Amino acid sequence: MLQKIPKQDVDRFMRKIDIIAQNPYAPLSFVKRLKSNRDFRFRFGHYRGVYNVADTILTITVIDAAHRKDIYKR
């Protein structure tokens, strides 16, 4: 999933995931809850990542990462 994304943006992705992992429900400016379900999206450059959180063992699962024009076409 990250192979097609420029390295600079992959670095941004990793920094954002580290911040999200510290507190997945914190009100972060780059995170928004998706209206359709329990998933969240986060921005990193011109790209977006979609993830969800499993509360029982606090697991953050990144579902997808793609350019912002393509991320919601699934």
Number of C-alpha atoms within 10 A of each C-alpha: 9 12 7 10 15 9 11 10 15 18 13 15 21 12 13 17 18 12 12 18 15 9 11 20 12 11 10 12 8 12 20 14 15 12 8 7 8 11 16 20 20 21 19 23 13 10 19 21 22 21 19 17 17 10 9 6 7 11 12 15 12 16 13 15 24 18 16 15 10 11 15 14 6 5
